[in-house]
């Protein structure tokens, strides 16, 4: 339900300081992430950016109810 989605978003957002979650106009859960630095520097390669993306998405997915 929409209420359950809001509850999950609040829980996930409180545990993931670098990720922002919301429900978009279509009713889908959207995720945006922001990381200022990684090991004291910005990721230098595309592979590092992709790895960071999947790492963050795994963290988000792990907080999803029923996962």
PDB file of N, CA, C, O and CB in Angstrom:
ATOM      1  N   UNK A   1       0.839  -1.181   0.000  1.00  0.00           N
ATOM      2  CA  UNK A   1       0.000   0.000   0.000  1.00  0.00           C
ATOM      3  C   UNK A   1       0.884   1.245   0.000  1.00  0.00           C
ATOM      4  O   UNK A   1       2.088   1.170   0.247  1.00  0.00           O
ATOM      5  CB  UNK A   1      -0.955  -0.002   1.217  1.00  0.00           C
ATOM      6  N   UNK A   2       0.279   2.361  -0.275  1.00  0.00           N
ATOM      7  CA  UNK A   2       1.017   3.622  -0.290  1.00  0.00           C
ATOM      8  C   UNK A   2       1.567   3.954   1.103  1.00  0.00           C
ATOM      9  O   UNK A   2       2.690   4.440   1.234  1.00  0.00           O
ATOM     10  CB  UNK A   2       0.112   4.764  -0.790  1.00  0.00           C
ATOM     11  N   UNK A   3       0.772   3.688   2.128  1.00  0.00           N
ATOM     12  CA  UNK A   3       1.219   3.939   3.501  1.00  0.00           C
ATOM     13  C   UNK A   3       2.431   3.077   3.836  1.00  0.00           C
ATOM     14  O   UNK A   3       3.378   3.561   4.456  1.00  0.00           O
ATOM     15  CB  UNK A   3       0.081   3.665   4.501  1.00  0.00           C
ATOM     16  N   UNK A   4       2.415   1.802   3.433  1.00  0.00           N
ATOM     17  CA  UNK A   4       3.554   0.919   3.677  1.00  0.00           C
ATOM     18  C   UNK A   4       4.796   1.420   2.939  1.00  0.00           C
ATOM     19  O   UNK A   4       5.912   1.334   3.451  1.00  0.00           O
ATOM     20  CB  UNK A   4       3.222  -0.520   3.243  1.00  0.00           C
ATOM     21  N   UNK A   5       4.586   1.943   1.733  1.00  0.00           N
ATOM     22  CA  UNK A   5       5.707   2.506   0.977  1.00  0.00           C
ATOM     23  C   UNK A   5       6.295   3.701   1.710  1.00  0.00           C
ATOM     24  O   UNK A   5       7.515   3.831   1.802  1.00  0.00           O
ATOM     25  CB  UNK A   5       5.259   2.918  -0.437  1.00  0.00           C
ATOM     26  N   UNK A   6       5.445   4.570   2.231  1.00  0.00           N
ATOM     27  CA  UNK A   6       5.935   5.726   2.994  1.00  0.00           C
ATOM     28  C   UNK A   6       6.708   5.284   4.226  1.00  0.00           C
ATOM     29  O   UNK A   6       7.755   5.850   4.543  1.00  0.00           O
ATOM     30  CB  UNK A   6       4.770   6.630   3.408  1.00  0.00           C
ATOM     31  N   UNK A   7       6.196   4.279   4.920  1.00  0.00           N
ATOM     32  CA  UNK A   7       6.880   3.783   6.114  1.00  0.00           C
ATOM     33  C   UNK A   7       8.249   3.217   5.750  1.00  0.00           C
ATOM     34  O   UNK A   7       9.227   3.459   6.457  1.00  0.00           O
ATOM     35  CB  UNK A   7       6.030   2.709   6.821  1.00  0.00           C
ATOM     36  N   UNK A   8       8.327   2.460   4.646  1.00  0.00           N
ATOM     37  CA  UNK A   8       9.597   1.896   4.215  1.00  0.00           C
ATOM     38  C   UNK A   8      10.565   3.003   3.804  1.00  0.00           C
ATOM     39  O   UNK A   8      11.746   2.962   4.149  1.00  0.00           O
ATOM     40  CB  UNK A   8       9.381   0.916   3.055  1.00  0.00           C
ATOM     41  N   UNK A   9      10.061   3.987   3.069  1.00  0.00           N
ATOM     42  CA  UNK A   9      10.904   5.112   2.646  1.00  0.00           C
ATOM     43  C   UNK A   9      11.475   5.834   3.863  1.00  0.00           C
ATOM     44  O   UNK A   9      12.661   6.165   3.883  1.00  0.00           O
ATOM     45  CB  UNK A   9      10.096   6.100   1.768  1.00  0.00           C
ATOM     46  N   UNK A  10      10.659   6.079   4.866  1.00  0.00           N
ATOM     47  CA  UNK A  10      11.146   6.758   6.078  1.00  0.00           C
ATOM     48  C   UNK A  10      12.212   5.929   6.781  1.00  0.00           C
ATOM     49  O   UNK A  10      13.227   6.471   7.219  1.00  0.00           O
ATOM     50  CB  UNK A  10       9.984   7.039   7.043  1.00  0.00           C
ATOM     51  N   UNK A  11      11.993   4.617   6.894  1.00  0.00           N
ATOM     52  CA  UNK A  11      12.971   3.746   7.534  1.00  0.00           C
ATOM     53  C   UNK A  11      14.277   3.726   6.755  1.00  0.00           C
ATOM     54  O   UNK A  11      15.348   3.903   7.335  1.00  0.00           O
ATOM     55  CB  UNK A  11      12.417   2.332   7.668  1.00  0.00           C
ATOM     56  N   UNK A  12      14.199   3.511   5.449  1.00  0.00           N
ATOM     57  CA  UNK A  12      15.393   3.442   4.613  1.00  0.00           C
ATOM     58  C   UNK A  12      16.138   4.770   4.626  1.00  0.00           C
ATOM     59  O   UNK A  12      17.363   4.796   4.739  1.00  0.00           O
ATOM     60  CB  UNK A  12      15.022   3.058   3.176  1.00  0.00           C
ATOM     61  N   UNK A  13      15.410   5.860   4.513  1.00  0.00           N
ATOM     62  CA  UNK A  13      16.044   7.182   4.486  1.00  0.00           C
ATOM     63  C   UNK A  13      16.769   7.485   5.790  1.00  0.00           C
ATOM     64  O   UNK A  13      17.807   8.145   5.782  1.00  0.00           O
ATOM     65  CB  UNK A  13      15.003   8.262   4.211  1.00  0.00           C
ATOM     66  N   UNK A  14      16.238   7.014   6.895  1.00  0.00           N
ATOM     67  CA  UNK A  14      16.880   7.274   8.176  1.00  0.00           C
ATOM     68  C   UNK A  14      18.150   6.443   8.355  1.00  0.00           C
ATOM     69  O   UNK A  14      19.021   6.808   9.144  1.00  0.00           O
ATOM     70  CB  UNK A  14      15.911   6.990   9.310  1.00  0.00           C
ATOM     71  N   UNK A  15      18.261   5.329   7.628  1.00  0.00           N
ATOM     72  CA  UNK A  15      19.426   4.462   7.753  1.00  0.00           C
ATOM     73  C   UNK A  15      20.474   4.698   6.675  1.00  0.00           C
ATOM     74  O   UNK A  15      21.634   4.323   6.848  1.00  0.00           O
ATOM     75  CB  UNK A  15      18.992   3.033   7.716  1.00  0.00           C
ATOM     76  N   UNK A  16      20.086   5.309   5.576  1.00  0.00           N
ATOM     77  CA  UNK A  16      21.007   5.544   4.463  1.00  0.00           C
ATOM     78  C   UNK A  16      21.191   7.042   4.279  1.00  0.00           C
ATOM     79  O   UNK A  16      20.411   7.686   3.578  1.00  0.00           O
ATOM     80  CB  UNK A  16      20.483   4.888   3.152  1.00  0.00           C
ATOM     81  N   UNK A  17      22.206   7.589   4.898  1.00  0.00           N
ATOM     82  CA  UNK A  17      22.426   9.031   4.866  1.00  0.00           C
ATOM     83  C   UNK A  17      22.702   9.562   3.470  1.00  0.00           C
ATOM     84  O   UNK A  17      22.459  10.740   3.208  1.00  0.00           O
ATOM     85  CB  UNK A  17      23.564   9.390   5.767  1.00  0.00           C
ATOM     86  N   UNK A  18      23.194   8.743   2.581  1.00  0.00           N
ATOM     87  CA  UNK A  18      23.614   9.170   1.243  1.00  0.00           C
ATOM     88  C   UNK A  18      22.568   8.913   0.173  1.00  0.00           C
ATOM     89  O   UNK A  18      22.792   9.229  -0.995  1.00  0.00           O
ATOM     90  CB  UNK A  18      24.885   8.475   0.863  1.00  0.00           C
ATOM     91  N   UNK A  19      21.425   8.344   0.551  1.00  0.00           N
ATOM     92  CA  UNK A  19      20.376   8.045  -0.426  1.00  0.00           C
ATOM     93  C   UNK A  19      19.092   8.762  -0.038  1.00  0.00           C
ATOM     94  O   UNK A  19      18.736   8.847   1.138  1.00  0.00           O
ATOM     95  CB  UNK A  19      20.134   6.520  -0.528  1.00  0.00           C
ATOM     96  N   UNK A  20      18.409   9.271  -1.045  1.00  0.00           N
ATOM     97  CA  UNK A  20      17.124   9.924  -0.836  1.00  0.00           C
ATOM     98  C   UNK A  20      16.078   9.131  -1.611  1.00  0.00           C
ATOM     99  O   UNK A  20      16.271   8.844  -2.792  1.00  0.00           O
ATOM    100  CB  UNK A  20      17.157  11.431  -1.292  1.00  0.00           C
ATOM    101  N   UNK A  21      14.993   8.779  -0.971  1.00  0.00           N
ATOM    102  CA  UNK A  21      13.927   8.007  -1.594  1.00  0.00           C
ATOM    103  C   UNK A  21      12.640   8.806  -1.551  1.00  0.00           C
ATOM    104  O   UNK A  21      12.396   9.554  -0.604  1.00  0.00           O
ATOM    105  CB  UNK A  21      13.746   6.642  -0.894  1.00  0.00           C
ATOM    106  N   UNK A  22      11.815   8.648  -2.579  1.00  0.00           N
ATOM    107  CA  UNK A  22      10.518   9.305  -2.613  1.00  0.00           C
ATOM    108  C   UNK A  22       9.609   8.556  -3.574  1.00  0.00           C
ATOM    109  O   UNK A  22      10.061   7.697  -4.332  1.00  0.00           O
ATOM    110  CB  UNK A  22      10.655  10.791  -3.027  1.00  0.00           C
ATOM    111  N   UNK A  23       8.336   8.886  -3.535  1.00  0.00           N
ATOM    112  CA  UNK A  23       7.367   8.320  -4.481  1.00  0.00           C
ATOM    113  C   UNK A  23       7.134   9.368  -5.559  1.00  0.00           C
ATOM    114  O   UNK A  23       6.750  10.501  -5.267  1.00  0.00           O
ATOM    115  CB  UNK A  23       6.009   7.912  -3.766  1.00  0.00           C
ATOM    116  N   UNK A  24       7.372   8.976  -6.821  1.00  0.00           N
ATOM    117  CA  UNK A  24       7.238   9.937  -7.916  1.00  0.00           C
ATOM    118  C   UNK A  24       5.784  10.080  -8.353  1.00  0.00           C
ATOM    119  O   UNK A  24       4.891   9.461  -7.774  1.00  0.00           O
ATOM    120  CB  UNK A  24       8.102   9.511  -9.106  1.00  0.00           C
ATOM    121  N   UNK A  25       5.553  10.893  -9.368  1.00  0.00           N
ATOM    122  CA  UNK A  25       4.192  11.180  -9.829  1.00  0.00           C
ATOM    123  C   UNK A  25       3.459   9.949 -10.337  1.00  0.00           C
ATOM    124  O   UNK A  25       2.229   9.909 -10.320  1.00  0.00           O
ATOM    125  CB  UNK A  25       4.231  12.215 -10.915  1.00  0.00           C
ATOM    126  N   UNK A  26       4.207   8.939 -10.792  1.00  0.00           N
ATOM    127  CA  UNK A  26       3.592   7.697 -11.285  1.00  0.00           C
ATOM    128  C   UNK A  26       3.342   6.688 -10.172  1.00  0.00           C
ATOM    129  O   UNK A  26       2.793   5.612 -10.414  1.00  0.00           O
ATOM    130  CB  UNK A  26       4.473   7.067 -12.348  1.00  0.00           C
ATOM    131  N   UNK A  27       3.746   7.035  -8.946  1.00  0.00           N
ATOM    132  CA  UNK A  27       3.570   6.128  -7.823  1.00  0.00           C
ATOM    133  C   UNK A  27       4.724   5.158  -7.646  1.00  0.00           C
ATOM    134  O   UNK A  27       4.646   4.240  -6.830  1.00  0.00           O
ATOM    135  CB  UNK A  27       2.303   5.362  -7.990  1.00  0.00           C
ATOM    136  N   UNK A  28       5.808   5.356  -8.412  1.00  0.00           N
ATOM    137  CA  UNK A  28       6.984   4.498  -8.293  1.00  0.00           C
ATOM    138  C   UNK A  28       7.910   5.041  -7.212  1.00  0.00           C
ATOM    139  O   UNK A  28       7.956   6.247  -6.967  1.00  0.00           O
ATOM    140  CB  UNK A  28       7.729   4.395  -9.644  1.00  0.00           C
ATOM    141  N   UNK A  29       8.643   4.144  -6.572  1.00  0.00           N
ATOM    142  CA  UNK A  29       9.646   4.580  -5.608  1.00  0.00           C
ATOM    143  C   UNK A  29      10.903   4.940  -6.385  1.00  0.00           C
ATOM    144  O   UNK A  29      11.419   4.137  -7.162  1.00  0.00           O
ATOM    145  CB  UNK A  29       9.937   3.473  -4.532  1.00  0.00           C
ATOM    146  N   UNK A  30      11.386   6.148  -6.168  1.00  0.00           N
ATOM    147  CA  UNK A  30      12.583   6.648  -6.845  1.00  0.00           C
ATOM    148  C   UNK A  30      13.702   6.789  -5.815  1.00  0.00           C
ATOM    149  O   UNK A  30      13.458   7.049  -4.637  1.00  0.00           O
ATOM    150  CB  UNK A  30      12.302   8.017  -7.560  1.00  0.00           C
ATOM    151  N   UNK A  31      14.933   6.610  -6.291  1.00  0.00           N
ATOM    152  CA  UNK A  31      16.102   6.714  -5.417  1.00  0.00           C
ATOM    153  C   UNK A  31      17.122   7.633  -6.070  1.00  0.00           C
ATOM    154  O   UNK A  31      17.412   7.517  -7.261  1.00  0.00           O
ATOM    155  CB  UNK A  31      16.723   5.314  -5.132  1.00  0.00           C
ATOM    156  N   UNK A  32      17.663   8.549  -5.272  1.00  0.00           N
ATOM    157  CA  UNK A  32      18.751   9.402  -5.720  1.00  0.00           C
ATOM    158  C   UNK A  32      19.854   9.277  -4.677  1.00  0.00           C
ATOM    159  O   UNK A  32      19.582   9.252  -3.476  1.00  0.00           O
ATOM    160  CB  UNK A  32      18.288  10.905  -5.911  1.00  0.00           C
ATOM    161  N   UNK A  33      21.086   9.199  -5.137  1.00  0.00           N
ATOM    162  CA  UNK A  33      22.183   9.116  -4.176  1.00  0.00           C
ATOM    163  C   UNK A  33      23.202  10.204  -4.452  1.00  0.00           C
ATOM    164  O   UNK A  33      23.334  10.709  -5.567  1.00  0.00           O
ATOM    165  CB  UNK A  33      22.852   7.733  -4.225  1.00  0.00           C
ATOM    166  N   UNK A  34      23.917  10.543  -3.387  1.00  0.00           N
ATOM    167  CA  UNK A  34      24.929  11.579  -3.476  1.00  0.00           C
ATOM    168  C   UNK A  34      26.066  11.205  -2.544  1.00  0.00           C
ATOM    169  O   UNK A  34      25.862  11.018  -1.344  1.00  0.00           O
ATOM    170  CB  UNK A  34      24.345  12.977  -3.123  1.00  0.00           C
ATOM    171  N   UNK A  35      27.255  11.099  -3.095  1.00  0.00           N
ATOM    172  CA  UNK A  35      28.431  10.771  -2.301  1.00  0.00           C
ATOM    173  C   UNK A  35      29.503  11.789  -2.641  1.00  0.00           C
ATOM    174  O   UNK A  35      29.929  11.894  -3.791  1.00  0.00           O
ATOM    175  CB  UNK A  35      28.926   9.306  -2.567  1.00  0.00           C
ATOM    176  N   UNK A  36      29.931  12.529  -1.646  1.00  0.00           N
ATOM    177  CA  UNK A  36      30.914  13.580  -1.888  1.00  0.00           C
ATOM    178  C   UNK A  36      32.295  13.004  -2.175  1.00  0.00           C
ATOM    179  O   UNK A  36      33.027  13.528  -3.015  1.00  0.00           O
ATOM    180  CB  UNK A  36      30.983  14.520  -0.694  1.00  0.00           C
ATOM    181  N   UNK A  37      32.651  11.930  -1.484  1.00  0.00           N
ATOM    182  CA  UNK A  37      33.963  11.338  -1.709  1.00  0.00           C
ATOM    183  C   UNK A  37      33.921   9.867  -1.350  1.00  0.00           C
ATOM    184  O   UNK A  37      33.046   9.414  -0.611  1.00  0.00           O
ATOM    185  CB  UNK A  37      35.048  12.067  -0.892  1.00  0.00           C
ATOM    186  N   UNK A  38      34.862   9.141  -1.875  1.00  0.00           N
ATOM    187  CA  UNK A  38      34.950   7.708  -1.662  1.00  0.00           C
ATOM    188  C   UNK A  38      36.420   7.417  -1.411  1.00  0.00           C
ATOM    189  O   UNK A  38      37.245   7.602  -2.306  1.00  0.00           O
ATOM    190  CB  UNK A  38      34.379   6.882  -2.889  1.00  0.00           C
ATOM    191  N   UNK A  39      36.758   6.969  -0.224  1.00  0.00           N
ATOM    192  CA  UNK A  39      38.160   6.785   0.168  1.00  0.00           C
ATOM    193  C   UNK A  39      38.946   8.079  -0.003  1.00  0.00           C
ATOM    194  O   UNK A  39      40.061   8.076  -0.522  1.00  0.00           O
ATOM    195  CB  UNK A  39      38.809   5.661  -0.659  1.00  0.00           C
ATOM    196  N   UNK A  40      38.357   9.175   0.436  1.00  0.00           N
ATOM    197  CA  UNK A  40      38.970  10.506   0.392  1.00  0.00           C
ATOM    198  C   UNK A  40      39.190  11.050  -1.017  1.00  0.00           C
ATOM    199  O   UNK A  40      40.013  11.946  -1.205  1.00  0.00           O
ATOM    200  CB  UNK A  40      40.278  10.470   1.104  1.00  0.00           C
ATOM    201  N   UNK A  41      38.485  10.537  -1.990  1.00  0.00           N
ATOM    202  CA  UNK A  41      38.549  11.085  -3.352  1.00  0.00           C
ATOM    203  C   UNK A  41      37.301  10.668  -4.108  1.00  0.00           C
ATOM    204  O   UNK A  41      36.622   9.715  -3.725  1.00  0.00           O
ATOM    205  CB  UNK A  41      39.831  10.602  -4.099  1.00  0.00           C
ATOM    206  N   UNK A  42      37.006  11.371  -5.165  1.00  0.00           N
ATOM    207  CA  UNK A  42      35.882  11.011  -6.021  1.00  0.00           C
ATOM    208  C   UNK A  42      36.281   9.797  -6.860  1.00  0.00           C
ATOM    209  O   UNK A  42      37.447   9.661  -7.228  1.00  0.00           O
ATOM    210  CB  UNK A  42      35.458  12.210  -6.933  1.00  0.00           C
ATOM    211  N   UNK A  43      35.321   8.910  -7.167  1.00  0.00           N
ATOM    212  CA  UNK A  43      35.663   7.784  -8.029  1.00  0.00           C
ATOM    213  C   UNK A  43      36.253   8.289  -9.349  1.00  0.00           C
ATOM    214  O   UNK A  43      35.706   9.195  -9.978  1.00  0.00           O
ATOM    215  CB  UNK A  43      34.420   6.905  -8.293  1.00  0.00           C
ATOM    216  N   UNK A  44      37.356   7.701  -9.754  1.00  0.00           N
ATOM    217  CA  UNK A  44      38.070   8.214 -10.926  1.00  0.00           C
ATOM    218  C   UNK A  44      37.694   7.510 -12.218  1.00  0.00           C
ATOM    219  O   UNK A  44      37.959   8.034 -13.300  1.00  0.00           O
ATOM    220  CB  UNK A  44      39.547   8.093 -10.713  1.00  0.00           C
ATOM    221  N   UNK A  45      37.087   6.343 -12.134  1.00  0.00           N
ATOM    222  CA  UNK A  45      36.771   5.616 -13.361  1.00  0.00           C
ATOM    223  C   UNK A  45      35.288   5.279 -13.421  1.00  0.00           C
ATOM    224  O   UNK A  45      34.587   5.281 -12.409  1.00  0.00           O
ATOM    225  CB  UNK A  45      37.608   4.335 -13.459  1.00  0.00           C
ATOM    226  N   UNK A  46      34.837   4.995 -14.619  1.00  0.00           N
ATOM    227  CA  UNK A  46      33.450   4.605 -14.821  1.00  0.00           C
ATOM    228  C   UNK A  46      33.140   3.330 -14.037  1.00  0.00           C
ATOM    229  O   UNK A  46      32.062   3.211 -13.454  1.00  0.00           O
ATOM    230  CB  UNK A  46      33.157   4.404 -16.320  1.00  0.00           C
ATOM    231  N   UNK A  47      34.064   2.386 -14.018  1.00  0.00           N
ATOM    232  CA  UNK A  47      33.856   1.138 -13.276  1.00  0.00           C
ATOM    233  C   UNK A  47      33.635   1.412 -11.794  1.00  0.00           C
ATOM    234  O   UNK A  47      32.793   0.772 -11.164  1.00  0.00           O
ATOM    235  CB  UNK A  47      35.054   0.197 -13.462  1.00  0.00           C
ATOM    236  N   UNK A  48      34.382   2.355 -11.234  1.00  0.00           N
ATOM    237  CA  UNK A  48      34.184   2.712  -9.826  1.00  0.00           C
ATOM    238  C   UNK A  48      32.810   3.317  -9.590  1.00  0.00           C
ATOM    239  O   UNK A  48      32.166   3.020  -8.584  1.00  0.00           O
ATOM    240  CB  UNK A  48      35.263   3.688  -9.370  1.00  0.00           C
ATOM    241  N   UNK A  49      32.350   4.166 -10.513  1.00  0.00           N
ATOM    242  CA  UNK A  49      31.018   4.769 -10.387  1.00  0.00           C
ATOM    243  C   UNK A  49      29.933   3.694 -10.451  1.00  0.00           C
ATOM    244  O   UNK A  49      28.982   3.723  -9.670  1.00  0.00           O
ATOM    245  CB  UNK A  49      30.792   5.821 -11.495  1.00  0.00           C
ATOM    246  N   UNK A  50      30.073   2.759 -11.370  1.00  0.00           N
ATOM    247  CA  UNK A  50      29.087   1.676 -11.502  1.00  0.00           C
ATOM    248  C   UNK A  50      29.101   0.808 -10.249  1.00  0.00           C
ATOM    249  O   UNK A  50      28.045   0.424  -9.745  1.00  0.00           O
ATOM    250  CB  UNK A  50      29.377   0.810 -12.763  1.00  0.00           C
ATOM    251  N   UNK A  51      30.298   0.498  -9.746  1.00  0.00           N
ATOM    252  CA  UNK A  51      30.395  -0.296  -8.524  1.00  0.00           C
ATOM    253  C   UNK A  51      29.744   0.398  -7.345  1.00  0.00           C
ATOM    254  O   UNK A  51      29.059  -0.240  -6.546  1.00  0.00           O
ATOM    255  CB  UNK A  51      31.842  -0.591  -8.205  1.00  0.00           C
ATOM    256  N   UNK A  52      29.953   1.704  -7.229  1.00  0.00           N
ATOM    257  CA  UNK A  52      29.336   2.477  -6.161  1.00  0.00           C
ATOM    258  C   UNK A  52      27.813   2.463  -6.292  1.00  0.00           C
ATOM    259  O   UNK A  52      27.103   2.288  -5.301  1.00  0.00           O
ATOM    260  CB  UNK A  52      29.858   3.918  -6.175  1.00  0.00           C
ATOM    261  N   UNK A  53      27.315   2.647  -7.511  1.00  0.00           N
ATOM    262  CA  UNK A  53      25.869   2.621  -7.755  1.00  0.00           C
ATOM    263  C   UNK A  53      25.275   1.294  -7.285  1.00  0.00           C
ATOM    264  O   UNK A  53      24.296   1.289  -6.538  1.00  0.00           O
ATOM    265  CB  UNK A  53      25.566   2.843  -9.258  1.00  0.00           C
ATOM    266  N   UNK A  54      25.850   0.179  -7.709  1.00  0.00           N
ATOM    267  CA  UNK A  54      25.292  -1.117  -7.338  1.00  0.00           C
ATOM    268  C   UNK A  54      25.427  -1.382  -5.838  1.00  0.00           C
ATOM    269  O   UNK A  54      24.557  -2.024  -5.249  1.00  0.00           O
ATOM    270  CB  UNK A  54      25.978  -2.227  -8.125  1.00  0.00           C
ATOM    271  N   UNK A  55      26.477  -0.911  -5.226  1.00  0.00           N
ATOM    272  CA  UNK A  55      26.631  -1.056  -3.788  1.00  0.00           C
ATOM    273  C   UNK A  55      25.515  -0.322  -3.047  1.00  0.00           C
ATOM    274  O   UNK A  55      24.928  -0.860  -2.108  1.00  0.00           O
ATOM    275  CB  UNK A  55      27.998  -0.533  -3.344  1.00  0.00           C
ATOM    276  N   UNK A  56      25.230   0.891  -3.469  1.00  0.00           N
ATOM    277  CA  UNK A  56      24.156   1.673  -2.836  1.00  0.00           C
ATOM    278  C   UNK A  56      22.801   1.026  -3.083  1.00  0.00           C
ATOM    279  O   UNK A  56      21.980   0.946  -2.168  1.00  0.00           O
ATOM    280  CB  UNK A  56      24.153   3.122  -3.365  1.00  0.00           C
ATOM    281  N   UNK A  57      22.554   0.564  -4.303  1.00  0.00           N
ATOM    282  CA  UNK A  57      21.271  -0.064  -4.604  1.00  0.00           C
ATOM    283  C   UNK A  57      21.096  -1.364  -3.823  1.00  0.00           C
ATOM    284  O   UNK A  57      19.975  -1.685  -3.428  1.00  0.00           O
ATOM    285  CB  UNK A  57      21.149  -0.333  -6.106  1.00  0.00           C
ATOM    286  N   UNK A  58      22.166  -2.120  -3.587  1.00  0.00           N
ATOM    287  CA  UNK A  58      22.068  -3.319  -2.747  1.00  0.00           C
ATOM    288  C   UNK A  58      21.699  -2.933  -1.317  1.00  0.00           C
ATOM    289  O   UNK A  58      20.923  -3.634  -0.668  1.00  0.00           O
ATOM    290  CB  UNK A  58      23.400  -4.109  -2.763  1.00  0.00           C
ATOM    291  N   UNK A  59      22.248  -1.829  -0.825  1.00  0.00           N
ATOM    292  CA  UNK A  59      21.905  -1.357   0.521  1.00  0.00           C
ATOM    293  C   UNK A  59      20.432  -0.975   0.601  1.00  0.00           C
ATOM    294  O   UNK A  59      19.760  -1.288   1.584  1.00  0.00           O
ATOM    295  CB  UNK A  59      22.785  -0.157   0.913  1.00  0.00           C
ATOM    296  N   UNK A  60      19.934  -0.309  -0.417  1.00  0.00           N
ATOM    297  CA  UNK A  60      18.520   0.068  -0.463  1.00  0.00           C
ATOM    298  C   UNK A  60      17.657  -1.181  -0.518  1.00  0.00           C
ATOM    299  O   UNK A  60      16.682  -1.294   0.226  1.00  0.00           O
ATOM    300  CB  UNK A  60      18.227   0.979  -1.678  1.00  0.00           C
ATOM    301  N   UNK A  61      18.004  -2.123  -1.391  1.00  0.00           N
ATOM    302  CA  UNK A  61      17.226  -3.353  -1.557  1.00  0.00           C
ATOM    303  C   UNK A  61      17.209  -4.173  -0.266  1.00  0.00           C
ATOM    304  O   UNK A  61      16.189  -4.779   0.063  1.00  0.00           O
ATOM    305  CB  UNK A  61      17.797  -4.196  -2.709  1.00  0.00           C
ATOM    306  N   UNK A  62      18.308  -4.199   0.458  1.00  0.00           N
ATOM    307  CA  UNK A  62      18.378  -4.969   1.697  1.00  0.00           C
ATOM    308  C   UNK A  62      17.394  -4.445   2.734  1.00  0.00           C
ATOM    309  O   UNK A  62      16.981  -5.194   3.620  1.00  0.00           O
ATOM    310  CB  UNK A  62      19.793  -4.937   2.260  1.00  0.00           C
ATOM    311  N   UNK A  63      17.015  -3.192   2.643  1.00  0.00           N
ATOM    312  CA  UNK A  63      16.062  -2.614   3.593  1.00  0.00           C
ATOM    313  C   UNK A  63      14.607  -2.774   3.166  1.00  0.00           C
ATOM    314  O   UNK A  63      13.689  -2.446   3.918  1.00  0.00           O
ATOM    315  CB  UNK A  63      16.364  -1.156   3.784  1.00  0.00           C
ATOM    316  N   UNK A  64      14.404  -3.285   1.943  1.00  0.00           N
ATOM    317  CA  UNK A  64      13.034  -3.450   1.442  1.00  0.00           C
ATOM    318  C   UNK A  64      12.355  -4.588   2.202  1.00  0.00           C
ATOM    319  O   UNK A  64      12.944  -5.657   2.365  1.00  0.00           O
ATOM    320  CB  UNK A  64      13.029  -3.733  -0.098  1.00  0.00           C
ATOM    321  N   UNK A  65      11.126  -4.371   2.667  1.00  0.00           N
ATOM    322  CA  UNK A  65      10.411  -5.436   3.374  1.00  0.00           C
ATOM    323  C   UNK A  65      10.269  -6.678   2.489  1.00  0.00           C
ATOM    324  O   UNK A  65       9.928  -6.584   1.309  1.00  0.00           O
ATOM    325  CB  UNK A  65       9.021  -4.942   3.825  1.00  0.00           C
ATOM    326  N   UNK A  66      10.533  -7.815   3.075  1.00  0.00           N
ATOM    327  CA  UNK A  66      10.384  -9.075   2.359  1.00  0.00           C
ATOM    328  C   UNK A  66      11.615  -9.467   1.567  1.00  0.00           C
ATOM    329  O   UNK A  66      11.599 -10.489   0.880  1.00  0.00           O
ATOM    330  CB  UNK A  66       9.217  -8.995   1.442  1.00  0.00           C
ATOM    331  N   UNK A  67      12.681  -8.685   1.642  1.00  0.00           N
ATOM    332  CA  UNK A  67      13.875  -9.050   0.876  1.00  0.00           C
ATOM    333  C   UNK A  67      14.790  -9.948   1.680  1.00  0.00           C
ATOM    334  O   UNK A  67      15.844 -10.354   1.191  1.00  0.00           O
ATOM    335  CB  UNK A  67      14.631  -7.805   0.436  1.00  0.00           C
TER     336      UNK A  67
END
